[in-house]
Amino acid sequence: MEYHSDFVEPSSPPITKETRKLRKKKVFLDDELSNEESDEVVTDEDSVDQVDTDDLLEEAESVPPFRPTLVKRKVKAKRRAVQPKKKAAVTPQKAKVDKGKKVKKKVEYIPEQVKQLAAEFPDNYWKFHADTSYDMIDTINEDCPLQSIPCNMSDQAPITSMSISPDGTLLATFSNVGAIKIWDIEDDFRMVRKLRDMEEMHIDEFYCGKFVSESQALLVTGGKLKDRHRFSVQDEDNHILPCPIKVFDIQENKVLSRLDGHMEEILCIKALMFKNENYYISTSQDGYIIKWHMDSNWSTLLDSTRMEDGITCMAFTVSFLPNTGNKYFMGACDEHLRLYDFEEAQLLQTFEDMYSSYCDCGKFVKWLDAAAFESARKNEDDAEEMIDVVSCDENEDMGYAWFISRGAEMCDVSEGVSSLPNSATLHKLIYPTETGGKFVLEQIKKYKHEDYHANSWLVKVTSNGRYLLAPTIYGQIFVFNMFHGQLTAILKDHEDVEVRDVIFHPYRPLIFSNGCVKVYSYKNLVTDDIEADLLVGKDST
């Protein structure tokens, strides 16, 4: 049961002129309190040109009242409580063109140009999935149950996200205690490095990051930077500072570069190549998506560009469209999905109102049972036609791509509780066939369950192409079969510790979930001699 106090704080009585003269003290801004606040009483030096300020106040009372100017202040969103909000009417306005400034050209999707890019710069996505010859976990149900492996991968605070190195040997964990831990997940799940910015004078919190460079020697990270000496009453936390991206040298445990541009916490960061050039792309609670053009060493910034759409309030995650040479990406922004042209740094199209509060996660996937689903939907019984469907779906060939999103709903019942059930959604994004054409986003299937409650933003789902893993802030991980949409398992080993991220190991039968990191494998492999069963330290092929 939930209790609320019926105590109402009485308003302060009006202060008389005589009282004001006796109470001359320093006044701080209402949204910031200094930790170095002084208790000293200000003396008669509190005057302007030897004129007592209270005398000035008396004269001011005779001045006719004026109409104050309303200042709109941005209210920070809280991760758990997503309350109903009223949408203001949008008044169409003509675009303003400032003289002397370069006007951006109108961007269009050009199929022939994209086809050429895809051929010249083919995707390297989905090298690992449930149907490859590797030992990735491919089935999760009552016949193939999972069990957690005894290990100790934790931090002084809950781990907010994780990243696996491209070769699958290292795991980076991020938390709000100012350090990043690197774990050896090939041999004995032990910590091999602890990264910290030793020159940072303020409070570091890390929310996300990725291994970069072919040698995996660098780690690009993002999160929040808080003022050590100022407190924000509004946020009930230390005052937030502009939040930089930091590039660490893992071996040397030092920051090689600091990329400034975001004003609030960074929620997602990725490393990619476009036309053989190196880039980072980052999202933030400040509503901006920024691309960072890096030198060949991945640590020297050449230039940066904001995706200026002028309407996004919060940008969560990004995922690049398959078979486009990394020219286009989908961003989970506010309650929408927005499609951007990465090269031109412009918004191309918006798919509105995916969820009633926030759409906080979206990613393209290789749906392995798509052909069977399409065949069943069309009631095709002819085996030859089935083969034709499979062959055309083996590579979408720029025709379409499968996309998964999830989000939070309005808390219209009570704090953290919505009348709308939480769900993840499978979409089919159909590419234009003509220049200037529009993308079409079809909703294919909803994944939901009466016990699936994940009404908090920045919760990431994942897939191996056949199963969808959806964590919750209540310590559970729901496993859905993507083909028929049924729940096949619930992993409950986290108890009440919130889980916001879950990852399939690319080529070994392991799943990692955050909070306090849990490692899952098939139950028949989890024995006292776990290292031998998992071929730990050996070549898994």
Disulfide bonds with the S-S distance in Angstrom:
none
